[in-house]
């Protein structure tokens, strides 16, 4: 197993809590089952993380004011569910803390262990992030200093010991448990055929070139101004790009060949186009472009215009056969794990929720309820 694997979609959401949670230096516990106690600091950080996530939702809520508390606003989360922010924060923190405890218990029940190399990596990463901050070397390369997790978490009563337990070690346990269920267990493992079908049914391979239909000018202060192109200039660009689309559709040239021609025409140093494989329902592309791609047949190109005036663009889009990408994604260990995560993350979370309900988990109610979302304001 690789030391660190990329977790996607809903699975990534579960891991965010584990990646930077911790515990109080006090001997208090928040939740426990049997003799396995989850320190109060794990809950404190779950509350902290839920608070920050709720703040993002609140920024688009009715009545939001950056200078005022958002805790009494009604927010809508990623699942489309609404709740008063302070209630959502508490409910989310409790669920996430129980999830960490549940994963530990299931890990032990199945007799799973963390490989020594993975454990070493997890502990070293936790220590570096605690003392130096996440992505320390990357920040330094930009002349910046990250904030150590220690400086963020300790003021709220979070210790390093619990941070190590509930961050990268917990993330590693979750990955191993996920792999055990969907890769190693003969009864529940996903077959290559089913994974391939999920991939080809839900993912799209496409390439595009976007051209802004505006002229730009930069003043002495470095500020750039855009002005809509003339109709004649737009027509010339349209003719060029439509010609590329026609070449692809009539089989006289590939998308790559058209981009080579465009790069030479514009005297560019590199190909300005973008190619990717993704689930379009999770794409950040313009919604009109997404709809157009979905409506296209594989192996065809189309020219799409969006926006108006200085914000207008042409998109030359090519939709490739998704079957051509199967080898690159299904036969590659890391990529196939990402696809598997997208396929099973929601089911995995439901599985964890079911395990949680089946456990005799005790809540240290007085201690848990003594920590309020308002403590972070």
C-alpha positions as CSV (number, residue, x, y, z in Angstrom):
1,X,0.0,0.0,0.0
2,X,1.3,3.5,-0.8
3,X,2.1,5.6,2.3
4,X,-0.3,8.4,1.3
5,X,-3.1,8.1,-1.2
6,X,-5.4,10.7,-2.7
7,X,-8.9,10.5,-1.3
8,X,-11.6,12.0,-3.4
9,X,-15.2,13.3,-3.4
10,X,-17.2,12.5,-0.2
11,X,-14.4,10.4,1.2
12,X,-12.2,13.5,1.2
13,X,-14.8,15.3,3.3
14,X,-14.6,12.7,6.0
15,X,-10.8,12.9,6.1
16,X,-10.6,16.7,6.5
17,X,-11.6,16.4,10.2
18,X,-9.0,13.7,10.9
19,X,-6.2,15.6,9.2
20,X,-6.1,18.4,11.7
21,X,-8.0,17.3,14.8
22,X,-6.6,17.0,18.4
23,X,-7.4,16.7,22.0
24,X,-7.2,18.6,25.3
25,X,-4.4,18.3,27.7
26,X,-7.1,17.6,30.3
27,X,-7.9,14.0,31.2
28,X,-11.5,14.6,30.1
29,X,-13.1,12.5,27.3
30,X,-15.9,13.3,24.9
31,X,-17.0,9.9,23.7
32,X,-16.1,6.4,24.5
33,X,-17.0,2.8,23.9
34,X,-15.6,0.2,26.3
35,X,-12.2,1.3,27.4
36,X,-11.5,3.3,24.2
37,X,-11.9,7.0,25.1
38,X,-11.9,9.8,22.6
39,X,-10.3,12.9,24.2
40,X,-12.3,16.1,24.5
41,X,-9.8,17.8,22.2
42,X,-10.9,15.7,19.2
43,X,-14.4,17.1,19.7
44,X,-13.0,20.6,20.2
45,X,-11.3,20.5,16.9
46,X,-14.3,18.9,15.2
47,X,-16.3,21.8,16.5
48,X,-13.6,24.3,15.3
49,X,-13.6,22.7,11.8
50,X,-17.4,22.6,11.6
51,X,-17.5,26.2,12.6
52,X,-15.2,27.2,9.8
53,X,-17.1,25.1,7.3
54,X,-20.4,26.7,8.5
55,X,-18.9,30.1,8.0
56,X,-18.4,29.4,4.3
57,X,-22.0,28.3,4.0
58,X,-23.2,31.3,5.9
59,X,-21.4,33.8,3.6
60,X,-24.1,33.1,1.0
61,X,-27.0,32.9,3.5
62,X,-29.7,35.6,3.7
63,X,-28.8,38.2,6.3
64,X,-25.1,37.5,6.3
65,X,-22.9,40.3,7.6
66,X,-19.1,39.8,7.7
67,X,-19.0,42.0,10.8
68,X,-21.6,40.1,12.8
69,X,-22.1,36.6,14.1
70,X,-23.5,34.1,11.7
71,X,-24.4,31.5,14.3
72,X,-28.2,32.2,14.2
73,X,-28.4,32.3,10.4
74,X,-30.0,29.4,8.4
75,X,-27.4,27.8,6.2
76,X,-27.5,25.2,3.4
77,X,-24.8,22.6,3.3
78,X,-23.3,20.7,0.4
79,X,-26.1,18.1,0.6
80,X,-28.7,20.8,0.2
81,X,-29.9,20.4,3.9
82,X,-30.7,23.5,5.9
83,X,-30.2,24.2,9.6
84,X,-29.4,27.0,12.0
85,X,-25.6,27.4,11.8
86,X,-24.9,26.9,15.5
87,X,-27.0,23.7,15.5
88,X,-25.4,22.4,12.3
89,X,-21.9,23.0,13.8
90,X,-22.7,21.0,17.0
91,X,-24.4,18.1,15.1
92,X,-21.5,17.9,12.6
93,X,-18.8,17.9,15.3
94,X,-20.5,15.2,17.2
95,X,-20.9,13.0,14.2
96,X,-17.3,13.5,13.0
97,X,-15.9,12.7,16.5
98,X,-17.9,9.5,16.7
99,X,-16.7,8.6,13.2
100,X,-13.1,8.6,14.3
101,X,-14.0,6.4,17.3
102,X,-15.9,4.1,15.1
103,X,-13.1,3.7,12.6
104,X,-10.7,2.8,15.4
105,X,-13.1,0.1,16.8
106,X,-13.7,-1.4,13.4
107,X,-10.0,-1.4,12.6
108,X,-9.3,-3.4,15.8
109,X,-12.3,-5.7,15.2
110,X,-11.0,-6.7,11.8
111,X,-7.5,-7.3,13.1
112,X,-6.0,-4.6,10.8
113,X,-2.6,-3.0,11.5
114,X,-0.9,0.0,10.0
115,X,2.3,-1.0,8.1
116,X,5.4,0.4,9.8
117,X,6.3,2.6,6.8
118,X,2.8,4.2,6.8
119,X,2.9,4.7,10.5
120,X,6.3,6.4,10.3
121,X,5.1,8.7,7.5
122,X,1.9,9.6,9.4
123,X,3.7,10.4,12.6
124,X,6.5,12.4,10.9
125,X,3.9,14.4,8.9
126,X,1.9,15.1,12.0
127,X,5.0,16.3,13.9
128,X,6.0,18.6,11.0
129,X,2.6,20.1,10.6
130,X,2.3,20.6,14.4
131,X,5.6,22.4,14.8
132,X,6.1,24.0,11.4
133,X,2.7,24.2,9.7
134,X,1.2,22.4,6.7
135,X,3.0,22.6,3.3
136,X,6.0,24.3,5.1
137,X,8.5,23.9,2.3
138,X,6.0,25.1,-0.3
139,X,5.3,28.2,1.7
140,X,9.0,28.9,2.1
141,X,9.5,28.7,-1.6
142,X,7.1,31.6,-1.9
143,X,8.8,33.6,0.9
144,X,5.9,32.9,3.2
145,X,5.6,31.2,6.6
146,X,2.7,28.9,7.4
147,X,1.0,28.9,10.8
148,X,1.9,25.8,12.9
149,X,-1.1,23.8,14.0
150,X,0.3,24.1,17.5
151,X,-0.4,27.8,17.4
152,X,-3.9,27.3,16.1
153,X,-5.0,24.4,18.3
154,X,-3.4,24.8,21.7
155,X,-5.2,28.0,22.6
156,X,-8.4,26.0,22.4
157,X,-7.1,23.2,24.5
158,X,-5.8,20.8,21.9
159,X,-2.6,18.8,22.6
160,X,-0.1,17.2,20.2
161,X,-0.7,13.7,21.5
162,X,-4.2,13.7,20.4
163,X,-3.4,15.6,17.2
164,X,-1.1,12.7,16.2
165,X,-3.7,10.1,17.1
166,X,-6.6,11.7,15.4
167,X,-5.0,13.3,12.3
168,X,-2.7,11.3,10.0
169,X,-2.9,8.0,12.0
170,X,-6.7,8.2,11.8
171,X,-6.5,9.0,8.1
172,X,-4.3,6.1,7.5
173,X,-6.6,3.8,9.4
174,X,-9.5,4.9,7.3
175,X,-7.7,4.3,4.0
176,X,-6.7,0.8,5.1
177,X,-10.3,0.1,6.2
178,X,-11.6,1.4,2.9
179,X,-9.2,-0.8,1.0
180,X,-10.0,-3.8,3.2
181,X,-13.7,-3.6,2.3
182,X,-13.6,-2.6,-1.4
183,X,-10.3,-4.2,-2.5
184,X,-9.2,-7.0,-0.3
185,X,-12.5,-8.6,1.1
186,X,-13.7,-11.2,-1.4
187,X,-17.3,-10.6,-0.4
188,X,-17.4,-6.8,-0.8
189,X,-14.5,-6.1,-3.2
190,X,-15.4,-4.1,-6.3
191,X,-14.5,-6.0,-9.5
192,X,-12.5,-4.4,-12.3
193,X,-15.5,-4.8,-14.6
194,X,-17.8,-2.9,-12.2
195,X,-15.2,-0.2,-11.6
196,X,-14.7,0.2,-15.4
197,X,-18.4,0.4,-15.9
198,X,-18.7,3.1,-13.2
199,X,-15.9,5.0,-14.8
200,X,-17.2,4.9,-18.4
201,X,-20.8,5.7,-17.2
202,X,-19.9,8.7,-15.0
203,X,-16.7,10.2,-16.4
204,X,-16.0,12.3,-19.5
205,X,-12.8,12.8,-21.4
206,X,-12.6,16.2,-23.1
207,X,-10.2,18.9,-24.3
208,X,-10.9,22.5,-24.9
209,X,-9.4,25.8,-26.0
210,X,-11.0,29.0,-24.6
211,X,-10.5,32.4,-26.3
212,X,-11.6,35.6,-24.7
213,X,-13.3,37.9,-27.2
214,X,-11.8,41.0,-25.8
215,X,-8.7,43.2,-26.3
216,X,-6.7,44.0,-23.2
217,X,-4.6,46.9,-22.1
218,X,-2.4,47.4,-19.0
219,X,-1.7,50.7,-17.4
220,X,1.4,51.8,-15.5
221,X,0.0,50.5,-12.2
222,X,-0.4,47.0,-13.7
223,X,-4.1,47.1,-13.9
224,X,-5.6,45.4,-16.9
225,X,-8.7,46.6,-18.8
226,X,-10.7,44.5,-21.2
227,X,-12.7,45.9,-24.1
228,X,-15.0,43.9,-26.4
229,X,-13.5,43.0,-29.8
230,X,-15.0,44.4,-33.0
231,X,-17.5,42.2,-34.9
232,X,-14.9,41.7,-37.6
233,X,-12.3,40.4,-35.2
234,X,-14.8,38.1,-33.6
235,X,-15.9,36.8,-37.0
236,X,-12.2,36.1,-37.9
237,X,-11.6,34.1,-34.7
238,X,-14.9,32.2,-35.2
239,X,-13.9,31.2,-38.7
240,X,-10.5,29.9,-37.5
241,X,-11.9,27.9,-34.6
242,X,-14.9,26.6,-36.6
243,X,-12.4,25.4,-39.2
244,X,-10.5,23.4,-36.5
245,X,-13.8,21.9,-35.4
246,X,-14.7,21.0,-38.9
247,X,-11.3,19.3,-39.5
248,X,-11.8,17.2,-36.4
249,X,-15.4,16.2,-37.3
250,X,-14.6,15.3,-40.9
251,X,-11.5,13.3,-39.9
252,X,-8.9,15.5,-41.5
253,X,-7.1,16.4,-38.2
254,X,-7.0,15.6,-34.5
255,X,-7.6,18.1,-31.7
256,X,-3.9,17.9,-30.9
257,X,-3.0,18.8,-34.5
258,X,-5.4,21.7,-34.5
259,X,-3.8,23.0,-31.3
260,X,-0.3,22.7,-32.9
261,X,-1.6,24.9,-35.8
262,X,-3.2,27.4,-33.4
263,X,0.0,27.6,-31.2
264,X,2.0,28.4,-34.4
265,X,-0.6,30.9,-35.7
266,X,-0.5,32.9,-32.4
267,X,3.2,32.4,-32.0
268,X,2.7,30.9,-28.5
269,X,5.4,29.2,-26.5
270,X,3.2,26.3,-25.5
271,X,-0.2,24.7,-26.3
272,X,-2.8,26.8,-24.5
273,X,-5.5,24.1,-24.5
274,X,-6.6,21.9,-21.5
275,X,-7.4,18.2,-21.5
276,X,-9.0,16.3,-18.6
277,X,-11.1,13.4,-17.5
278,X,-13.7,14.1,-14.9
279,X,-17.2,13.7,-13.7
280,X,-18.9,16.7,-15.3
281,X,-21.4,16.9,-12.4
282,X,-18.5,18.0,-10.3
283,X,-16.8,20.2,-12.8
284,X,-16.0,23.8,-12.2
285,X,-16.5,24.7,-15.9
286,X,-19.1,27.2,-17.0
287,X,-22.5,25.5,-16.8
288,X,-23.3,26.3,-20.5
289,X,-20.1,24.6,-21.6
290,X,-20.8,21.6,-19.4
291,X,-24.3,21.2,-20.9
292,X,-22.9,21.4,-24.4
293,X,-20.2,18.7,-23.7
294,X,-22.9,16.4,-22.2
295,X,-25.0,16.8,-25.4
296,X,-22.0,16.1,-27.7
297,X,-21.3,12.7,-29.2
298,X,-17.9,11.2,-28.4
299,X,-15.3,11.8,-31.0
300,X,-16.7,15.1,-32.1
301,X,-15.8,18.8,-31.7
302,X,-18.0,21.8,-31.2
303,X,-17.6,25.6,-31.0
304,X,-19.5,27.2,-28.1
305,X,-19.9,30.9,-27.4
306,X,-20.7,32.1,-23.9
307,X,-20.9,35.5,-22.2
308,X,-21.4,38.9,-23.6
309,X,-19.3,42.0,-24.5
310,X,-15.9,42.0,-22.9
311,X,-16.8,38.8,-20.9
312,X,-17.6,36.7,-24.0
313,X,-15.6,33.6,-24.9
314,X,-15.4,31.0,-27.6
315,X,-14.8,27.4,-26.4
316,X,-13.5,24.9,-28.9
317,X,-14.3,21.6,-27.3
318,X,-13.5,18.0,-28.3
319,X,-15.1,15.1,-26.5
320,X,-12.9,12.0,-26.7
321,X,-14.2,8.4,-26.3
322,X,-14.0,7.6,-22.6
323,X,-13.1,4.0,-23.4
324,X,-9.7,5.3,-24.6
325,X,-8.9,6.4,-21.0
326,X,-9.7,3.1,-19.3
327,X,-6.1,1.9,-19.3
328,X,-4.8,5.1,-17.9
329,X,-7.3,5.3,-15.0
330,X,-8.4,1.7,-14.2
331,X,-5.0,0.0,-14.7
332,X,-3.2,2.7,-12.7
333,X,-3.2,2.0,-8.9
334,X,-3.5,5.6,-7.7
335,X,-6.0,6.6,-10.4
336,X,-8.2,3.5,-9.9
337,X,-8.2,4.2,-6.1
338,X,-9.5,7.7,-6.8
339,X,-12.2,6.2,-9.0
340,X,-13.1,3.6,-6.4
341,X,-13.3,6.4,-3.8
342,X,-15.7,8.3,-5.9
343,X,-17.7,5.2,-6.5
344,X,-17.9,4.0,-2.9
345,X,-17.4,7.0,-0.7
346,X,-21.1,7.6,0.0
347,X,-21.7,3.9,0.7
348,X,-18.6,3.9,2.9
349,X,-19.9,6.8,5.0
350,X,-23.3,5.1,5.3
351,X,-21.4,2.0,6.5
352,X,-19.6,4.0,9.1
353,X,-22.8,5.6,10.2
354,X,-24.4,2.1,10.6
355,X,-21.4,0.9,12.7
356,X,-21.7,4.0,14.9
357,X,-25.3,3.3,15.6
358,X,-24.4,-0.3,16.5
359,X,-21.7,0.7,19.0
360,X,-22.4,1.4,22.6
361,X,-21.0,4.9,22.5
362,X,-21.2,7.0,25.7
363,X,-21.2,10.8,25.6
364,X,-19.7,12.8,28.3
365,X,-22.5,15.2,27.9
366,X,-21.6,17.8,30.5
367,X,-18.1,18.2,29.1
368,X,-19.2,18.1,25.5
369,X,-21.9,20.7,25.9
370,X,-19.6,23.0,27.8
371,X,-17.9,23.8,24.5
372,X,-20.0,26.1,22.2
373,X,-19.5,27.3,18.6
374,X,-19.4,30.8,20.0
375,X,-16.0,30.2,21.6
376,X,-14.4,30.7,18.2
377,X,-15.9,34.2,17.6
